[in-house]
């Protein structure tokens, strides 16, 4: 690894931001978003980290040196060789944070990798993390042995598990899982209206649902190229059909 990945807590602390204009404003907004307090260089002796956002290379290098002499870790915009740390592209599913870094090699590449991940990771991740955090004491009671607890959590969070992070219902299943109830990871019915006969136009949510469906109910004329995106063992029925009482059902309409 070229760097040691860390998440630095700055809530309520000063962070020096040296510069003006759009580049410095962006750094200040990031500091505020993380709960920090942007401050000018004159207050840098109160800070632990600092950002330098100056266009002039000599001015940027001089500012970085001044901050480093005060003991700050410094990031210099567009000058990775002067940086003590670099800023990743961040995917925020509070409290879940996913950071993508190229070590300053290409901010554009980091951004586009993060955008791909944005499409993959559901918004419900934050709710699941919060539910698991609130359930820590209950997990210790339900699974007193640490090894048993880790295995139970791993099984629940695994693909297709009760708490599968890619399932939109995972956060709602935590209490039932801890109570020892039989909880179905994917159950109920979801309905989609397709905008195209091209399977490449399926949304990520639609493709995920088809891949997990126990039953697919569809209007006549839905092309086979879309229907085969469902599990091979999923039951199919052309509408009108009755919705099964059990399992996870996807209804496709045109």
Secondary structure, DSSP 8 states (H G I E B T S, - for coil): --S-------TTSEEEEEE-SHHHHHHHHHHHHTT-EEE-GGGGGG-SEEEEE-SSHHHHHHHHHHHHHTT-EEEETT-GGG-SS---EEEEETTEEEEE--TTS-HHHHHHHHHHHHHHS-TTHHHHHHHHHHTHHHHHHH--SHHHHHHHHHHHHSTTSTT-TTSTTHHHHHHHHHTT----SS-EEEEEE-S-S-GGG--HHHHHHHHH-SEEEE-TT--HHHHTTS-TT-EEEESS----SSSEEEEEE-
